[in-house]
Amino acid sequence: MQLLLYDEPRETSMVELASLLDLSPTAVGGQLRRGSARLIEDVLLDDDRE
């Protein structure tokens, strides 16, 4: 299954994704924001820690 939440135009909505995961759209949005922030910190800002 491919969920195209980040494509333009979106092929999956936050509501559809939340329904598939049995979560609220708010919870899914929060998870995506926190995951994106962690990815940016771990990958793009990792040079600062060395």
PDBQT receptor file of N, H, CA, C and O in Angstrom, charges set to zero:
ATOM      1  N   MET A   1       0.855  -1.179   0.000  1.00  0.00    +0.000 N 
ATOM      2  CA  MET A   1       0.000   0.000   0.000  1.00  0.00    +0.000 C 
ATOM      3  C   MET A   1       0.898   1.238   0.000  1.00  0.00    +0.000 C 
ATOM      4  O   MET A   1       1.849   1.338   0.775  1.00  0.00    +0.000 OA
ATOM      5  N   GLN A   2       0.578   2.155  -0.869  1.00  0.00    +0.000 N 
ATOM      6  H   GLN A   2      -0.194   2.074  -1.499  1.00  0.00    +0.000 HD
ATOM      7  CA  GLN A   2       1.341   3.399  -0.942  1.00  0.00    +0.000 C 
ATOM      8  C   GLN A   2       0.425   4.552  -0.552  1.00  0.00    +0.000 C 
ATOM      9  O   GLN A   2      -0.606   4.775  -1.186  1.00  0.00    +0.000 OA
ATOM     10  N   LEU A   3       0.801   5.277   0.484  1.00  0.00    +0.000 N 
ATOM     11  H   LEU A   3       1.639   5.096   0.999  1.00  0.00    +0.000 HD
ATOM     12  CA  LEU A   3       0.024   6.429   0.939  1.00  0.00    +0.000 C 
ATOM     13  C   LEU A   3       0.730   7.691   0.481  1.00  0.00    +0.000 C 
ATOM     14  O   LEU A   3       1.844   7.981   0.919  1.00  0.00    +0.000 OA
ATOM     15  N   LEU A   4       0.099   8.425  -0.381  1.00  0.00    +0.000 N 
ATOM     16  H   LEU A   4      -0.806   8.190  -0.737  1.00  0.00    +0.000 HD
ATOM     17  CA  LEU A   4       0.738   9.572  -1.013  1.00  0.00    +0.000 C 
ATOM     18  C   LEU A   4       0.312  10.872  -0.350  1.00  0.00    +0.000 C 
ATOM     19  O   LEU A   4      -0.295  11.729  -0.991  1.00  0.00    +0.000 OA
ATOM     20  N   LEU A   5       0.627  11.021   0.925  1.00  0.00    +0.000 N 
ATOM     21  H   LEU A   5       1.121  10.324   1.446  1.00  0.00    +0.000 HD
ATOM     22  CA  LEU A   5       0.243  12.200   1.688  1.00  0.00    +0.000 C 
ATOM     23  C   LEU A   5       1.054  13.421   1.283  1.00  0.00    +0.000 C 
ATOM     24  O   LEU A   5       0.550  14.543   1.329  1.00  0.00    +0.000 OA
ATOM     25  N   TYR A   6       2.307  13.216   0.887  1.00  0.00    +0.000 N 
ATOM     26  H   TYR A   6       2.717  12.304   0.849  1.00  0.00    +0.000 HD
ATOM     27  CA  TYR A   6       3.180  14.343   0.574  1.00  0.00    +0.000 C 
ATOM     28  C   TYR A   6       3.194  14.709  -0.907  1.00  0.00    +0.000 C 
ATOM     29  O   TYR A   6       3.828  15.696  -1.283  1.00  0.00    +0.000 OA
ATOM     30  N   ASP A   7       2.515  13.943  -1.756  1.00  0.00    +0.000 N 
ATOM     31  H   ASP A   7       2.001  13.142  -1.450  1.00  0.00    +0.000 HD
ATOM     32  CA  ASP A   7       2.459  14.281  -3.179  1.00  0.00    +0.000 C 
ATOM     33  C   ASP A   7       1.572  15.490  -3.406  1.00  0.00    +0.000 C 
ATOM     34  O   ASP A   7       0.686  15.788  -2.605  1.00  0.00    +0.000 OA
ATOM     35  N   GLU A   8       1.822  16.178  -4.503  1.00  0.00    +0.000 N 
ATOM     36  H   GLU A   8       2.542  15.936  -5.153  1.00  0.00    +0.000 HD
ATOM     37  CA  GLU A   8       0.958  17.293  -4.917  1.00  0.00    +0.000 C 
ATOM     38  C   GLU A   8       0.382  16.960  -6.269  1.00  0.00    +0.000 C 
ATOM     39  O   GLU A   8       1.169  16.765  -7.195  1.00  0.00    +0.000 OA
ATOM     40  N   PRO A   9      -0.893  16.879  -6.466  1.00  0.00    +0.000 N 
ATOM     41  CA  PRO A   9      -1.899  16.993  -5.417  1.00  0.00    +0.000 C 
ATOM     42  C   PRO A   9      -1.904  15.731  -4.547  1.00  0.00    +0.000 C 
ATOM     43  O   PRO A   9      -1.515  14.651  -4.992  1.00  0.00    +0.000 OA
ATOM     44  N   ARG A  10      -2.339  15.889  -3.337  1.00  0.00    +0.000 N 
ATOM     45  H   ARG A  10      -2.655  16.767  -2.976  1.00  0.00    +0.000 HD
ATOM     46  CA  ARG A  10      -2.378  14.761  -2.403  1.00  0.00    +0.000 C 
ATOM     47  C   ARG A  10      -3.348  13.704  -2.905  1.00  0.00    +0.000 C 
ATOM     48  O   ARG A  10      -4.437  14.000  -3.395  1.00  0.00    +0.000 OA
ATOM     49  N   GLU A  11      -2.909  12.462  -2.762  1.00  0.00    +0.000 N 
ATOM     50  H   GLU A  11      -2.024  12.221  -2.363  1.00  0.00    +0.000 HD
ATOM     51  CA  GLU A  11      -3.776  11.348  -3.129  1.00  0.00    +0.000 C 
ATOM     52  C   GLU A  11      -4.365  10.683  -1.896  1.00  0.00    +0.000 C 
ATOM     53  O   GLU A  11      -5.239   9.824  -2.009  1.00  0.00    +0.000 OA
ATOM     54  N   THR A  12      -3.895  11.072  -0.730  1.00  0.00    +0.000 N 
ATOM     55  H   THR A  12      -3.185  11.771  -0.638  1.00  0.00    +0.000 HD
ATOM     56  CA  THR A  12      -4.402  10.562   0.543  1.00  0.00    +0.000 C 
ATOM     57  C   THR A  12      -4.580  11.742   1.481  1.00  0.00    +0.000 C 
ATOM     58  O   THR A  12      -3.718  12.617   1.559  1.00  0.00    +0.000 OA
ATOM     59  N   SER A  13      -5.691  11.764   2.189  1.00  0.00    +0.000 N 
ATOM     60  H   SER A  13      -6.391  11.053   2.127  1.00  0.00    +0.000 HD
ATOM     61  CA  SER A  13      -5.918  12.850   3.143  1.00  0.00    +0.000 C 
ATOM     62  C   SER A  13      -5.491  12.406   4.541  1.00  0.00    +0.000 C 
ATOM     63  O   SER A  13      -5.323  11.216   4.808  1.00  0.00    +0.000 OA
ATOM     64  N   MET A  14      -5.323  13.366   5.408  1.00  0.00    +0.000 N 
ATOM     65  H   MET A  14      -5.460  14.333   5.191  1.00  0.00    +0.000 HD
ATOM     66  CA  MET A  14      -4.983  13.072   6.793  1.00  0.00    +0.000 C 
ATOM     67  C   MET A  14      -6.097  12.242   7.441  1.00  0.00    +0.000 C 
ATOM     68  O   MET A  14      -5.825  11.362   8.258  1.00  0.00    +0.000 OA
ATOM     69  N   VAL A  15      -7.330  12.524   7.079  1.00  0.00    +0.000 N 
ATOM     70  H   VAL A  15      -7.550  13.240   6.416  1.00  0.00    +0.000 HD
ATOM     71  CA  VAL A  15      -8.471  11.778   7.631  1.00  0.00    +0.000 C 
ATOM     72  C   VAL A  15      -8.416  10.322   7.177  1.00  0.00    +0.000 C 
ATOM     73  O   VAL A  15      -8.655   9.416   7.975  1.00  0.00    +0.000 OA
ATOM     74  N   GLU A  16      -8.101  10.091   5.895  1.00  0.00    +0.000 N 
ATOM     75  H   GLU A  16      -7.907  10.828   5.247  1.00  0.00    +0.000 HD
ATOM     76  CA  GLU A  16      -8.001   8.718   5.393  1.00  0.00    +0.000 C 
ATOM     77  C   GLU A  16      -6.860   7.969   6.074  1.00  0.00    +0.000 C 
ATOM     78  O   GLU A  16      -7.017   6.813   6.466  1.00  0.00    +0.000 OA
ATOM     79  N   LEU A  17      -5.729   8.621   6.211  1.00  0.00    +0.000 N 
ATOM     80  H   LEU A  17      -5.602   9.560   5.892  1.00  0.00    +0.000 HD
ATOM     81  CA  LEU A  17      -4.585   8.008   6.871  1.00  0.00    +0.000 C 
ATOM     82  C   LEU A  17      -4.904   7.695   8.330  1.00  0.00    +0.000 C 
ATOM     83  O   LEU A  17      -4.575   6.617   8.825  1.00  0.00    +0.000 OA
ATOM     84  N   ALA A  18      -5.537   8.626   9.006  1.00  0.00    +0.000 N 
ATOM     85  H   ALA A  18      -5.805   9.502   8.604  1.00  0.00    +0.000 HD
ATOM     86  CA  ALA A  18      -5.921   8.416  10.405  1.00  0.00    +0.000 C 
ATOM     87  C   ALA A  18      -6.867   7.230  10.538  1.00  0.00    +0.000 C 
ATOM     88  O   ALA A  18      -6.744   6.431  11.466  1.00  0.00    +0.000 OA
ATOM     89  N   SER A  19      -7.800   7.119   9.619  1.00  0.00    +0.000 N 
ATOM     90  H   SER A  19      -7.900   7.768   8.864  1.00  0.00    +0.000 HD
ATOM     91  CA  SER A  19      -8.746   6.008   9.646  1.00  0.00    +0.000 C 
ATOM     92  C   SER A  19      -8.025   4.670   9.473  1.00  0.00    +0.000 C 
ATOM     93  O   SER A  19      -8.338   3.702  10.166  1.00  0.00    +0.000 OA
ATOM     94  N   LEU A  20      -7.069   4.616   8.557  1.00  0.00    +0.000 N 
ATOM     95  H   LEU A  20      -6.815   5.402   7.994  1.00  0.00    +0.000 HD
ATOM     96  CA  LEU A  20      -6.304   3.384   8.341  1.00  0.00    +0.000 C 
ATOM     97  C   LEU A  20      -5.496   2.993   9.572  1.00  0.00    +0.000 C 
ATOM     98  O   LEU A  20      -5.314   1.808   9.850  1.00  0.00    +0.000 OA
ATOM     99  N   LEU A  21      -5.016   3.986  10.304  1.00  0.00    +0.000 N 
ATOM    100  H   LEU A  21      -5.164   4.949  10.078  1.00  0.00    +0.000 HD
ATOM    101  CA  LEU A  21      -4.185   3.736  11.482  1.00  0.00    +0.000 C 
ATOM    102  C   LEU A  21      -4.988   3.649  12.771  1.00  0.00    +0.000 C 
ATOM    103  O   LEU A  21      -4.432   3.396  13.840  1.00  0.00    +0.000 OA
ATOM    104  N   ASP A  22      -6.296   3.858  12.667  1.00  0.00    +0.000 N 
ATOM    105  H   ASP A  22      -6.747   4.064  11.798  1.00  0.00    +0.000 HD
ATOM    106  CA  ASP A  22      -7.194   3.864  13.827  1.00  0.00    +0.000 C 
ATOM    107  C   ASP A  22      -6.750   4.902  14.861  1.00  0.00    +0.000 C 
ATOM    108  O   ASP A  22      -6.714   4.637  16.062  1.00  0.00    +0.000 OA
ATOM    109  N   LEU A  23      -6.415   6.092  14.354  1.00  0.00    +0.000 N 
ATOM    110  H   LEU A  23      -6.445   6.308  13.378  1.00  0.00    +0.000 HD
ATOM    111  CA  LEU A  23      -6.027   7.227  15.183  1.00  0.00    +0.000 C 
ATOM    112  C   LEU A  23      -6.833   8.442  14.762  1.00  0.00    +0.000 C 
ATOM    113  O   LEU A  23      -7.491   8.427  13.722  1.00  0.00    +0.000 OA
ATOM    114  N   SER A  24      -6.786   9.488  15.563  1.00  0.00    +0.000 N 
ATOM    115  H   SER A  24      -6.252   9.500  16.409  1.00  0.00    +0.000 HD
ATOM    116  CA  SER A  24      -7.438  10.736  15.174  1.00  0.00    +0.000 C 
ATOM    117  C   SER A  24      -6.536  11.480  14.190  1.00  0.00    +0.000 C 
ATOM    118  O   SER A  24      -5.318  11.304  14.217  1.00  0.00    +0.000 OA
ATOM    119  N   PRO A  25      -7.118  12.307  13.325  1.00  0.00    +0.000 N 
ATOM    120  CA  PRO A  25      -6.292  13.114  12.428  1.00  0.00    +0.000 C 
ATOM    121  C   PRO A  25      -5.295  13.996  13.188  1.00  0.00    +0.000 C 
ATOM    122  O   PRO A  25      -4.181  14.224  12.717  1.00  0.00    +0.000 OA
ATOM    123  N   THR A  26      -5.693  14.485  14.347  1.00  0.00    +0.000 N 
ATOM    124  H   THR A  26      -6.599  14.299  14.730  1.00  0.00    +0.000 HD
ATOM    125  CA  THR A  26      -4.793  15.303  15.166  1.00  0.00    +0.000 C 
ATOM    126  C   THR A  26      -3.580  14.493  15.617  1.00  0.00    +0.000 C 
ATOM    127  O   THR A  26      -2.452  14.983  15.577  1.00  0.00    +0.000 OA
ATOM    128  N   ALA A  27      -3.812  13.258  16.042  1.00  0.00    +0.000 N 
ATOM    129  H   ALA A  27      -4.729  12.859  16.074  1.00  0.00    +0.000 HD
ATOM    130  CA  ALA A  27      -2.707  12.396  16.480  1.00  0.00    +0.000 C 
ATOM    131  C   ALA A  27      -1.766  12.082  15.321  1.00  0.00    +0.000 C 
ATOM    132  O   ALA A  27      -0.546  12.092  15.491  1.00  0.00    +0.000 OA
ATOM    133  N   VAL A  28      -2.322  11.806  14.152  1.00  0.00    +0.000 N 
ATOM    134  H   VAL A  28      -3.313  11.798  14.014  1.00  0.00    +0.000 HD
ATOM    135  CA  VAL A  28      -1.495  11.513  12.979  1.00  0.00    +0.000 C 
ATOM    136  C   VAL A  28      -0.666  12.740  12.601  1.00  0.00    +0.000 C 
ATOM    137  O   VAL A  28       0.524  12.618  12.313  1.00  0.00    +0.000 OA
ATOM    138  N   GLY A  29      -1.283  13.909  12.602  1.00  0.00    +0.000 N 
ATOM    139  H   GLY A  29      -2.251  14.008  12.836  1.00  0.00    +0.000 HD
ATOM    140  CA  GLY A  29      -0.560  15.141  12.286  1.00  0.00    +0.000 C 
ATOM    141  C   GLY A  29       0.581  15.390  13.255  1.00  0.00    +0.000 C 
ATOM    142  O   GLY A  29       1.675  15.783  12.850  1.00  0.00    +0.000 OA
ATOM    143  N   GLY A  30       0.325  15.161  14.533  1.00  0.00    +0.000 N 
ATOM    144  H   GLY A  30      -0.564  14.841  14.862  1.00  0.00    +0.000 HD
ATOM    145  CA  GLY A  30       1.369  15.336  15.543  1.00  0.00    +0.000 C 
ATOM    146  C   GLY A  30       2.520  14.363  15.341  1.00  0.00    +0.000 C 
ATOM    147  O   GLY A  30       3.686  14.741  15.449  1.00  0.00    +0.000 OA
ATOM    148  N   GLN A  31       2.191  13.109  15.046  1.00  0.00    +0.000 N 
ATOM    149  H   GLN A  31       1.244  12.802  14.958  1.00  0.00    +0.000 HD
ATOM    150  CA  GLN A  31       3.233  12.111  14.796  1.00  0.00    +0.000 C 
ATOM    151  C   GLN A  31       4.079  12.492  13.586  1.00  0.00    +0.000 C 
ATOM    152  O   GLN A  31       5.303  12.365  13.613  1.00  0.00    +0.000 OA
ATOM    153  N   LEU A  32       3.423  12.961  12.526  1.00  0.00    +0.000 N 
ATOM    154  H   LEU A  32       2.429  13.065  12.504  1.00  0.00    +0.000 HD
ATOM    155  CA  LEU A  32       4.156  13.371  11.324  1.00  0.00    +0.000 C 
ATOM    156  C   LEU A  32       5.059  14.571  11.595  1.00  0.00    +0.000 C 
ATOM    157  O   LEU A  32       6.196  14.612  11.127  1.00  0.00    +0.000 OA
ATOM    158  N   ARG A  33       4.554  15.548  12.351  1.00  0.00    +0.000 N 
ATOM    159  H   ARG A  33       3.630  15.514  12.731  1.00  0.00    +0.000 HD
ATOM    160  CA  ARG A  33       5.372  16.724  12.677  1.00  0.00    +0.000 C 
ATOM    161  C   ARG A  33       6.578  16.341  13.530  1.00  0.00    +0.000 C 
ATOM    162  O   ARG A  33       7.699  16.772  13.261  1.00  0.00    +0.000 OA
ATOM    163  N   ARG A  34       6.341  15.527  14.563  1.00  0.00    +0.000 N 
ATOM    164  H   ARG A  34       5.431  15.176  14.782  1.00  0.00    +0.000 HD
ATOM    165  CA  ARG A  34       7.450  15.114  15.432  1.00  0.00    +0.000 C 
ATOM    166  C   ARG A  34       8.449  14.243  14.673  1.00  0.00    +0.000 C 
ATOM    167  O   ARG A  34       9.660  14.374  14.853  1.00  0.00    +0.000 OA
ATOM    168  N   GLY A  35       7.936  13.357  13.827  1.00  0.00    +0.000 N 
ATOM    169  H   GLY A  35       6.952  13.250  13.680  1.00  0.00    +0.000 HD
ATOM    170  CA  GLY A  35       8.823  12.511  13.025  1.00  0.00    +0.000 C 
ATOM    171  C   GLY A  35       9.659  13.324  12.056  1.00  0.00    +0.000 C 
ATOM    172  O   GLY A  35      10.850  13.061  11.884  1.00  0.00    +0.000 OA
ATOM    173  N   SER A  36       9.042  14.312  11.422  1.00  0.00    +0.000 N 
ATOM    174  H   SER A  36       8.076  14.525  11.561  1.00  0.00    +0.000 HD
ATOM    175  CA  SER A  36       9.774  15.186  10.495  1.00  0.00    +0.000 C 
ATOM    176  C   SER A  36      10.849  15.970  11.234  1.00  0.00    +0.000 C 
ATOM    177  O   SER A  36      11.974  16.093  10.750  1.00  0.00    +0.000 OA
ATOM    178  N   ALA A  37      10.512  16.496  12.394  1.00  0.00    +0.000 N 
ATOM    179  H   ALA A  37       9.598  16.396  12.788  1.00  0.00    +0.000 HD
ATOM    180  CA  ALA A  37      11.480  17.259  13.184  1.00  0.00    +0.000 C 
ATOM    181  C   ALA A  37      12.647  16.374  13.603  1.00  0.00    +0.000 C 
ATOM    182  O   ALA A  37      13.801  16.798  13.543  1.00  0.00    +0.000 OA
ATOM    183  N   ARG A  38      12.353  15.153  14.025  1.00  0.00    +0.000 N 
ATOM    184  H   ARG A  38      11.415  14.809  14.074  1.00  0.00    +0.000 HD
ATOM    185  CA  ARG A  38      13.416  14.228  14.439  1.00  0.00    +0.000 C 
ATOM    186  C   ARG A  38      14.303  13.865  13.249  1.00  0.00    +0.000 C 
ATOM    187  O   ARG A  38      15.525  13.792  13.385  1.00  0.00    +0.000 OA
ATOM    188  N   LEU A  39      13.698  13.640  12.093  1.00  0.00    +0.000 N 
ATOM    189  H   LEU A  39      12.706  13.699  11.983  1.00  0.00    +0.000 HD
ATOM    190  CA  LEU A  39      14.469  13.319  10.896  1.00  0.00    +0.000 C 
ATOM    191  C   LEU A  39      15.405  14.463  10.528  1.00  0.00    +0.000 C 
ATOM    192  O   LEU A  39      16.574  14.240  10.213  1.00  0.00    +0.000 OA
ATOM    193  N   ILE A  40      14.893  15.679  10.568  1.00  0.00    +0.000 N 
ATOM    194  H   ILE A  40      13.944  15.861  10.824  1.00  0.00    +0.000 HD
ATOM    195  CA  ILE A  40      15.719  16.849  10.252  1.00  0.00    +0.000 C 
ATOM    196  C   ILE A  40      16.872  16.971  11.238  1.00  0.00    +0.000 C 
ATOM    197  O   ILE A  40      18.013  17.204  10.839  1.00  0.00    +0.000 OA
ATOM    198  N   GLU A  41      16.580  16.815  12.517  1.00  0.00    +0.000 N 
ATOM    199  H   GLU A  41      15.653  16.625  12.842  1.00  0.00    +0.000 HD
ATOM    200  CA  GLU A  41      17.641  16.891  13.529  1.00  0.00    +0.000 C 
ATOM    201  C   GLU A  41      18.691  15.807  13.318  1.00  0.00    +0.000 C 
ATOM    202  O   GLU A  41      19.890  16.084  13.328  1.00  0.00    +0.000 OA
ATOM    203  N   ASP A  42      18.235  14.576  13.129  1.00  0.00    +0.000 N 
ATOM    204  H   ASP A  42      17.260  14.351  13.122  1.00  0.00    +0.000 HD
ATOM    205  CA  ASP A  42      19.161  13.447  13.036  1.00  0.00    +0.000 C 
ATOM    206  C   ASP A  42      19.978  13.447  11.752  1.00  0.00    +0.000 C 
ATOM    207  O   ASP A  42      21.146  13.058  11.766  1.00  0.00    +0.000 OA
ATOM    208  N   VAL A  43      19.392  13.871  10.656  1.00  0.00    +0.000 N 
ATOM    209  H   VAL A  43      18.443  14.188  10.645  1.00  0.00    +0.000 HD
ATOM    210  CA  VAL A  43      20.080  13.782   9.371  1.00  0.00    +0.000 C 
ATOM    211  C   VAL A  43      20.769  15.085   8.991  1.00  0.00    +0.000 C 
ATOM    212  O   VAL A  43      21.956  15.087   8.665  1.00  0.00    +0.000 OA
ATOM    213  N   LEU A  44      20.052  16.168   9.030  1.00  0.00    +0.000 N 
ATOM    214  H   LEU A  44      19.087  16.167   9.296  1.00  0.00    +0.000 HD
ATOM    215  CA  LEU A  44      20.594  17.425   8.526  1.00  0.00    +0.000 C 
ATOM    216  C   LEU A  44      21.438  18.177   9.543  1.00  0.00    +0.000 C 
ATOM    217  O   LEU A  44      22.362  18.897   9.164  1.00  0.00    +0.000 OA
ATOM    218  N   LEU A  45      21.140  18.026  10.813  1.00  0.00    +0.000 N 
ATOM    219  H   LEU A  45      20.389  17.441  11.121  1.00  0.00    +0.000 HD
ATOM    220  CA  LEU A  45      21.868  18.770  11.835  1.00  0.00    +0.000 C 
ATOM    221  C   LEU A  45      22.901  17.916  12.556  1.00  0.00    +0.000 C 
ATOM    222  O   LEU A  45      23.515  18.372  13.521  1.00  0.00    +0.000 OA
ATOM    223  N   ASP A  46      23.098  16.689  12.104  1.00  0.00    +0.000 N 
ATOM    224  H   ASP A  46      22.599  16.318  11.320  1.00  0.00    +0.000 HD
ATOM    225  CA  ASP A  46      24.018  15.763  12.755  1.00  0.00    +0.000 C 
ATOM    226  C   ASP A  46      25.459  16.261  12.706  1.00  0.00    +0.000 C 
ATOM    227  O   ASP A  46      26.248  15.916  13.586  1.00  0.00    +0.000 OA
ATOM    228  N   ASP A  47      25.825  17.055  11.713  1.00  0.00    +0.000 N 
ATOM    229  H   ASP A  47      25.185  17.336  10.998  1.00  0.00    +0.000 HD
ATOM    230  CA  ASP A  47      27.193  17.568  11.598  1.00  0.00    +0.000 C 
ATOM    231  C   ASP A  47      27.591  18.422  12.795  1.00  0.00    +0.000 C 
ATOM    232  O   ASP A  47      28.771  18.478  13.144  1.00  0.00    +0.000 OA
ATOM    233  N   ASP A  48      26.633  19.086  13.429  1.00  0.00    +0.000 N 
ATOM    234  H   ASP A  48      25.675  19.041  13.146  1.00  0.00    +0.000 HD
ATOM    235  CA  ASP A  48      26.926  19.952  14.575  1.00  0.00    +0.000 C 
ATOM    236  C   ASP A  48      27.382  19.163  15.795  1.00  0.00    +0.000 C 
ATOM    237  O   ASP A  48      28.048  19.717  16.670  1.00  0.00    +0.000 OA
ATOM    238  N   ARG A  49      27.043  17.901  15.869  1.00  0.00    +0.000 N 
ATOM    239  H   ARG A  49      26.503  17.451  15.158  1.00  0.00    +0.000 HD
ATOM    240  CA  ARG A  49      27.348  17.093  17.047  1.00  0.00    +0.000 C 
ATOM    241  C   ARG A  49      28.725  16.447  16.974  1.00  0.00    +0.000 C 
ATOM    242  O   ARG A  49      29.214  15.940  17.984  1.00  0.00    +0.000 OA
ATOM    243  N   GLU A  50      29.352  16.451  15.821  1.00  0.00    +0.000 N 
ATOM    244  H   GLU A  50      28.955  16.863  15.001  1.00  0.00    +0.000 HD
ATOM    245  CA  GLU A  50      30.644  15.768  15.673  1.00  0.00    +0.000 C 
ATOM    246  C   GLU A  50      31.802  16.654  16.036  1.00  0.00    +0.000 C 
ATOM    247  O   GLU A  50      32.953  16.226  15.963  1.00  0.00    +0.000 OA
TER     248      GLU A  50
